Amino acid sequence: MPLWRAATRVVQRNRYNTLWRRGRGVQAAPSPSAGASVDAARAFLRDRLGIAALPGELHHNLPFDRARSMALALGEGVESRDPPGALCVDTGAYTGRSPHDRYIECRPGSVWERDIDWNEVNQPIAPEVFEALRSAVARHMGQRPRAFVYDGYVCSGASRLKVRVVTELAWHHAFVTNMFIPLGSRAEREAFGEPDFTIVNACRLRNPQYHQMGLHSDVFIALSLEKRLGLIGGTQYSGEMKKGIFTVMNAMLPQQGMLPLHCSATCSLDAEHPDTVCFAGLSGTGKSTLSADPHRLLIGDDEHVWDADAVRNMEGGIYVKVIHLSSQKEPLLWNAIREPQTILENVVVDEQGVVDFDDARKTPNTRASCPIQSIPNWEPSRRGPPPKAFVFLVCDAFGVLPPVAMLDEHQAAYHFTLAYTAKIAGTERGIREPTATFSTCFGAAFMPLPGHVYADLLRDKMRQHGTKVFLVNTGWAGGSASSGAPRMDIGVSRAIVDAITSDEIREEALQPPDPIFGLRVPRHVSGVDAHLLDPQQFWSDARAYETQARRLSQRMKDEFVRKGYSPSLLPGGPL
């Protein structure tokens, strides 16, 4: 072990032993949520979750620094020297989400049995199976030497949800402290009461009975919308907690006429006439990178809701891919992870404590979590007016879609519902190279309702607010991913986004629709090679381009039929 790392471990272990001796089971130092709140959390674990034998230590709403110190002392991670002070952790065997291990309780006769779009993503489990998992989690958590309870919020306004997250790892507690919205005033803390939804993360529990239960593996992410309870077991990947809550919001908000979105959002600096631009896309398509714009305020980077009068960030932090992160191409993110409260997942740290962001030996899905305040130009209200523009980010593995196209109303509904992209290596278990896929509403893994529910809400809101929609390809150009063609340069994508936010791209300056996809491409975008705007011209072999384009067009048509989407959406699809 390097001397710098050994010294850190000794200091942190001594600090933790001191805290432990001051009072087992209660936080060692006064905090805004000490005292009665700890007793209330104990009662909740016992009475509502059925954890009869409570952990010896129960820590409630620890500040990030305290959770970080405990994580280091307990050997859950190490502290880096560069970035300074970052908590570097490994998530073990699973360095991405486990979508085949996610389940939703299906209770016969319930409203959720009727409303959920049951499929290979939204997999049903019987109430008795969910109860068996809950009992296993309760036993496991009761046998832990310590547990951590976080209370906070998701979103604001009418869509606000009170969440409670129970974890067995200190660093997971630090993670949710970053990612959700903290309780503010003393009045908020005292009035919190019962949570609207609870996640229990028993990450070190494996389920040896999975085969008898009819489950995919010994890993499970199980949600009960009726019990308002989520259970996680067998995986330490922290993204399962935030995406579990996002799934819950995606089920509940449409019932209130609100549109949940897997998107980032920025707001203009003009306080007199602010405007919002949203970016929808799967992980790895550039949501976080393109929304980190020094000329605009960041509302949020991943999960939002579009309600009657605003776009609101659901979260309190950012959770971004950092593979190949550089100060030259992504200066805002580069500087953000050097601020306090940064967690780095599955990065390689050298003997001097320096993180190598280009080293993907553990996974290409290296991640950083930090509070949104780490971005210098964040929007403190976490909200903006209804968007003037909505950007659909796609990572085209075929290399045939243009870098930008303006969509009409029909095309917007079609491409939002079908949502073609490519899965990027590492974001899910087993993904090693870009793979063409279709993900309903750019987030099928988190969208429990049928796609048309979200698409209808989007179309209604577009009409109401005059929102323009653009398709932006951040994938490959001049050839397919498998051919060795280069991926779209981030500078090109930034120039396109600048043109969208500045209203440079106007409908009257669009080229006629292309003969395969029917997409209208601008004749000129400042800072972008005109040949790149026309994919067919950018390919060296026009016949090869047409073959690939028609192949993708057919894939879209086949997927549309396979998913059983409404025929009313077809006018927006390939010709």
N, C-alpha and C positions, 0 to 999 in steps of 0.2 A: 504494500500500500504506500503511495507517495506520502512524504512527510507532511505536506500541506493538508492532505486529506485526513491523515491520522490525527493531526493536531486539532483539526476541526471537530472530529468525532469525540475526542477526549473532552474538549471544552463544552460541547453540547451535552454530552452524557453527564458531566458534573452539574451543569445547569439543570438538567431534567431531574436528577436525583434530589437536588435541593428543593425543587418545586414539589416533588412527590412527598418528601418528608413533611412539608408544611401542612399537608391535609389531603389524604387519599380520598378521591371521589369528588373533590370540589376544586375549582380553579384556584391556583395558588395566590393570584393577585386580584384585587377588586376589578370588576369590569362592568360595563353597562348592563349586562344580562346575568349577573351573578345572583346568588341567594335564592329567592322564591322561584325564579325561572328555572334553576337547576332542579328544584323539587317538582315543578310542573312537568319538566321534560321526563323525569323519572316516572312520574305517574302516567304520562302518555305512553311510554315504552311498555310499562307493565299492563295497563288497562286496555289500551287500544291496539297494541301490536302483539300482546301476549308474551312478552319477554319476562317470564316469571323470575328467573335468576338474573338480576341486573348486573352489568359489568362493574368491576370494583371501582373504576374511575369513570366519571361521566363529565365531559367537558362541553359546555354549552356556549355557542357563539364566541369562540376564541377569536381575538384579533388575528389578522394574518401573521404577524411577526411571531406570536406565541405558537400558532399551529406550525409554522415553519421551523421554529426552534425545536419543537417536539419531534417533528419529522426527522430532522437531522440527528437528534439525540437517539432516536429509536432505530437509526440505520435505514430509514426509508429512502434516503437520497443523500446527495452530497452538494456542497456549495461550490459554485464556480468562481474563479477569479475574473474571467472575461467571458460573458458579461459579468460585471461585479455583483456578487451576492445572490445570483439566481439559484433557486432550488432545482437541482437536476435529478430527475427520477426516471426509473425504468418501469414500464407497465407489464413486464413479463412476457409471456408467450403471445399475448394478444396486443398488438400495437395499433389496432384499428377497431372499428365497430364490428359487431357480430350479428349481422342482419338476419341470418338464418336461425338465430337463437332468441329472437324477440317474439313475444306472445302477448295477446290481449285476452282477458277473461271473457268468455262468451256464456252469458247466463240465459237459458231458454226463456223466451217471452219478454226479455228486457228491451228497452229502447235501443240499446247499443247493439243487440243482436240484429236488429232491423237496420240500423244506420251505418254500421261499419262496413267498409268494402273488404270483405274477407278474401284474402288471396295469399300468394306466396310470401308477401311482406307482412300483411296483417294476419298473422296465424292465430286461430282460435285455440284456447285451452279451456277445458271444463272447469267449473267452479271447484270441484274436489281436487283437481290437480293444482290449481292456484293455492288452495288452502294447505295442501301438503307442502308446497314450497314455502308458504308463510311460516308454517310450523318449523320447518328445517332452518329457516333464517332466524327465527326467534331463539331456537336452541343454540345456534352458532353464536349469535350476538351475546347471549347470556353467558357464554363460556369465555368471552374475550376479557382480557385484563382491563381494557378501557374502550370507551366508545365516545364519539363526537357527534353533537347535535347542532345543526345550523338552522336558524329560522330567518327567513327573509322574504323578499317579494320577487315575482316575475311580472314585468310590465307595469303600467301605470294607468290612471284613469279608470274607466268602467271595466277594462279588461284585466285589472290587477288580480293576481293570484297569490295567496299566502302559501309559501312552500316550507316544508321541513325536510331536511336531508340528514339521515343518520348514517355515519360511516365508522368503519373500524380502523382506518388509516388516518393519521394526522394530515398527510399531504392531500388526501381527498377533501378534508375539511377546509384546508387552505384553498383548494381549487374552487369549491362552491362559494367561498368567501369572495373570491375574485369574480365569479361568473354571474352570481345573482345580485339583486339590488338589496343593500343592507337596510335594516330597520334604522330609521333616523332618530327622531326625537324620543325622549323618555316616554311620552304619551303613546307613541307607536309601539314601543316595546311592551308597555303594560297592557295595551289593548290587543296585542297579537292574538291571544287566545288559541283556539284550535286551528291547525293549518287546513287549507283547502285541499292540499295534496301532499303526500309524504313519500319520499324515496328512502328505502333502506338498502344500503350498499354493503352486502356481505361478500366482499370481493374474493376472500380466501376460501369461501365455501364452494365445494364442487358437489354436483348432484349425481351420485352413483346410480340412482334409480331412474335416470333419464329414459332408458330404453323402455322400461315398463310403463312409464308415463306417456310414451309416444312422442318424446321430445327429440330434438336434433342432436344434442350433445350434452355434456355435463355443465355447460355454461347456460345461463338463463337471464333474460331481461323480461320480466313479466309485469304487465300493467293491469290493474283492475280499475276501470273508470267508475264503477259503482261503489267500490270500497274506497276509492280515491287513494290508492296505495300502489307503489311500484317496488318491485324486488329485483335486485341485481346479485348474481352469484357467479363465481368462477372466472371473472375478468377484472383486471385492475385498470383497464382503459377508461380514463375519466370522462371521455366524451359521452359515454352511455348515460351519465347522470343528466347532463344538459339536454341531450336529445330525448331522453325519457320525458322530461318536463315539456319540451317542445311538442312532442306527440300529443300530450294531454291538452295543451293549448289548441292544437290543430283540430282536436275533436270537439272542444267546447265552444270556441269562439264563433264559428259559422252559425251556430244556433242563435247567436245574438246579432247576426248581420255584419260581423266583423271578419275581415280576411287575414288569416295568418299567412306569413310569407317567409320562405327560406331565402333571405336576401340581405344585402347590406344597404345602407342608405346614407346619403350625404345631404347637407343643406348649404345654401349659398351664404356668403359672409354679409350680404346685404340685409341688415336687420329691418329696414323699411319695407323691402319687397322680397322676403325669403322664398326660395324655391327648393324643392326636394327632388332628388334623383335616386331611384332604387335600382339595385343590381341583383337579379335572381340567378342562381346557379348552384350546381353541386360543389362539394369540396374539391378544391384544386382548379376551379375554372377562373379564379381571379377576383372573387368577391372582396376579400379582405385587402388584397393588394391594390385594386383599382379604386376602392373607397378611401384608401389612405392618401388623400389628395391635399397637398399643402394650401391649395386655394379654396378649399371648402371645409365645412365643419362636419365631423363624423357623428352621425346620429347613432349608428351601430353597425356591426360588421357581419351579422349572421341571422338573427331571428327578430322579426318585426310583426306588428299588426297594423293593418290599415282600417281605422274605424271611421266614424262619420265625419270627423273633422281633422284628423291627423294621422301621420305614420309614427308609430311609437316603437322604440327599442324594447324588447322583452328583457334584455340582460343588463348586467352591470359591468361586464368585462369583454375581452376579446380572446378568441381561441383560434390561433392561426398556424398554418403550416410554415415551417422555417427551413425546410431543406433548400440549400443554396441561397439562403438569405444573405444579402450584401448591402453595404452602406451606399453603394452607387445606385443600385436599381430600386431599392426600397428603403430610403433613408428614414421615413417616419417610423416604420416598424422596427428598423435596426435600432433607432434611438429608444423606442418604447420599451423594448425588452431589457434595456439598461436601467430602467427606472425600478424603484422598489416594488416588491410583491410579484416578481416574475417567477413562473414555474416553467421549466423546460422538460419536455417528455422525450425520452429515448434518443437523446443526443449523445454524441461521443465526446467525452471530456478527456483531454490529454493529461500527462503527468504533472504539468504546471497549472492545471485547473482551467485551461482554455478550451472553449467549445469549438469544435470543427463543424460548421454548419453544412459543409459539403460532404461529410461522411455519412453515408446511408447504410452502413453495415448492419445496423439494428433494424432500420426500416426507412423507406422514403417518406413516411408519414410522421416525421419529427414535428413536434408541436410546441407552441408557447401559449401560456395563459397569463394575462395580466389585466389589471383594472383598466377600464376605458379611459380613465384619467391619465394613463400613461401616454396616450396620444395627445400631443399638445393642442391640437385644434378640435377637441371633442366638443359636442353640443351638450351643455350641462342639463338641459331639460329632457334630454333623450327623446326628443320629438321634433317633427317638422310638419309643414302643411302637406296636404295631399300632393302626390308627385306630379311634376310637369312632364317627367320622362321616366320610362321604365325600361331597363336594359336586361334582355335575356342573354346571359352568358352561356355559350356552348363551347365545349372543347371537341372540335370535329376531328375524329381520328381518321376519317376518309380524306380530309384535306380539300374538300370541294365546296364548302360553304364560303361565302364572301366574308371579309373581315367585319363588314357592317352592312345591314339592310334595314330600311324602315318598313314596319309591318302595318297593314291595315287592320281593322277591327277583327275580321274573320281570321286572318293569319295570326294575330296575337292570341286569340282564343285557342286556335289549333296548336300552336307551338308551346303555349303555356301548359296545355293539357298533356300533349305527347312528350315534350321536353326531351329531345334527343341530346345526348352528350357522350362523353367517354369517361368511364371510371379511371381515375388516376391511380397509379401504383401506390399501394400502401394504405389508402383510405379505408379499405375493407380487407379482412383476412382473405388471402389467396389471390389478390390482385397484384400482379407483378409487372404488367405492361398495360398501356392504354387499351381499353376494351369498349367497343361501342355498346351503348345501353340507352334505355329510355326510362325516365324517372318522372312519374306524374307530378306536375307542378314544381319541377326541379327539386323534389324532395320526397319521392315515393316512400322512402324508408321511414318518414315521419308523418305521412299524410294518411290518417286512418279512414277518412271519408272518401266517397267516390270522387274522381277527378272533376266531374262536371259541377259539383257543389262549389269548389274553389274557382273554377273557370267562369261560372255564372256571376259570382261575386266580383271577380276581376272585371268582366265586361261591363257590369253595371256601374262600377266605380270609374272606369275609364270614360264612359259616356258622361257621367255626372261632372267629372272634373277636367275633361278634355286632355287626358294624359296621352302622350305619344309613346309608342313602343318601338324598340330597336332590337334586332338580333345581332349580337356581336360574337364573332368566332375568335376565341383565344387559343384554338388548337393549331392544327397544322396547315401549311400553305405550300402549294407547288408539288404536292405528293402526299401519300398517306403516311401514317405513323410507322407502318411496317416497312415502308420503302426507304426510310432513312432521311426523309425530308425534314427540314427544320420546323420547329414549333414557332408560332407567331411571336415576334419579338415584343417584349412588354412595352417598349417605347411606342410601337405601332398602336397597341391597345390603348395606351394612355392618350395618344393624339386623337384617337377616335372618341374617347370619353370626353376629352376637352371640347371637341366639336359638338358633341351632344349637349353638354352642360351650357355651352355658349350659344346654343340655338343656331349653329352654323349650317346644320343639315336641314334643308327645307324640302318640302314635298315637291315643289315645282322644279327642283334641280335634280330629281331622281332619273335614272335611266329606265327604259322600259323593262317590264318583268322578264327575267330569264326564262327560257323555254322548258326548264326541268322543274325548278322549285317555285317559279313565279315570284321570285324575290326582286325588289326594286333597290338598286344600289346607287349611292350618290355618285355623281360624276367627278367630284373633287372633294377631298378632305385634307385640310392643311396638315403637312408633315407626313403624309402617307403617299407612297409610290402609286401612281395612277394604275399601273399594270397590276398591282396587288389587289386593287378593288375589283378586278374582273378575274375570278379564279381560273377560268379557262385560258385566258391569255398568260397567266402566271405559270401554268403547267408547260413544260417543254414538249409534251406529247398531248395534243388536243384530243386524240381518240382515246387515250388512256384516261383523260379527265372525264370524258363523257361516259365511259364504262363505269368508272367509280361513282359518278354523280347519279347515274340511273340505278346503280346498285343500292346507294343510300336511299334514293327516292322509294324504291321498292321495299326496303327495310322499314321505312316509315309507314307505308301503306299496310304492310303485313302486321306491324305492331298495333296499328290503329284497330284493325279487325280483331286481332288476338285479345286486346284489352276490352273490346266491346264498347268503345266510346260512341257518343251520340253522333248519328249521321249529319246532324245540323252543323257540326264542326268541319266537315269535309271541304267546303269551299275555301278554307284557309290553308289547305295542304298542297303537296306537290301536284303539278298539272298532269 
